[in-house]
Every structure is written in structure tokens, then in C-alpha cells.
Amino acid sequence: MSVNYLKIGEVAELLKITVRTIRYYEEEKLLEPLRTNRGTRLYTEQHLARLKAILHLTENSFPLELIRLIGSTRETCSTGNESSEKISKILGTSIKDLEEKMNNLKYLKSELSAARKLIKKCDDCKNEPSSRGCPSCPVNNSLNKIEMLNLIWE
């Protein structure tokens, strides 16, 4: 059974990332390619799959320390049971963190939607968009209710 090897440029092109990004993950000990006698990096399908997982996590704001921990914990364990317990704990904490972030994002989405809806009431307004220029503005009257408006309004 033959293994197909890819060079770093081919991997970068396939994943639509830069060669520098791949080297950076290597420097951060997240990825370890094979090397020829001359030092050319070679990547297998497994490397590609690992890199895709790393990219997915980094695109979703996972810190590199956590990605490194997820990717290296198993190899520090002497039994499958120990590995399972450690990885399960790390993933459980990550899931809790994600749930909290999702709740925060849902709240932020509702804030932005409420602010947008209120701002749309200004569509045909000819007044200056300020508390002095339009003292009866619905935006002005909702600053205490919709936090996001305090960024938009003065």
C-alpha cells in the first residue's frame, strides 16, 4: 500500500492557507511533518486531517495552548483509560466554555437586532442624529435598555 506525500506548498494550496501558517503550527509543536534527508517537509493524509482540525479550532477562537493540550495529552498517558479520562475532562471543559460563548453570542445578537430595529426608526428623520439634535429620538430614550446603543449614539 503506497502513501501519498504532499509538500508544504501543496498542503497550503489545498487548504487555502499560507505556507507560513503551516510553519507556524509546526513551530508551535501542533504539527510535525515528515522530512526528507534534505529537510523537505512531507505531509500525509493524517497530517492534512490534523491540520484541518487545528484550523477549525483556531478559526473558532480556541487558544493554541488548548489545541496543543488536546493534541498531545493522549501521548502522555500510559493506558487508554487514563487517556480517556484526561481527554474527556479537557473536552468537557471546552464544551462548557463553548456553551457560555454561544449564550453570550445569542445575547449580543439580540442586542444588535434590537439596536438595528430601533435605528431603522430614524430612516426618514431630518434631525441631527444626536441627543441635542433630536431630544425625542427613540434611540435616545432606549440607551438604558439596549447597551449597544451607547456605542452608536454619542
HELIX and SHEET records of a PDB file:
HELIX    1   1 ILE A    8  LEU A   15  1                                   8    
HELIX    2   2 VAL A   19  GLU A   27  1                                   9    
HELIX    3   3 GLU A   45  GLU A   59  1                                  15    
HELIX    4   4 LEU A   64  SER A   72  1                                   9    
HELIX    5   5 ARG A   74  THR A   76  5                                   3    
HELIX    6   6 GLY A   80  ILE A  119  1                                  40    
HELIX    7   7 LYS A  120  CYS A  122  5                                   3    
HELIX    8   8 ASN A  140  SER A  142  5                                   3    
HELIX    9   9 LEU A  149  ILE A  152  1                                   4    
SHEET    1   A 3 LEU A   6  LYS A   7  0                                        
SHEET    2   A 3 ARG A  41  TYR A  43 -1                                        
SHEET    3   A 3 LEU A  34  ARG A  35 -1                                        
END                                                                             
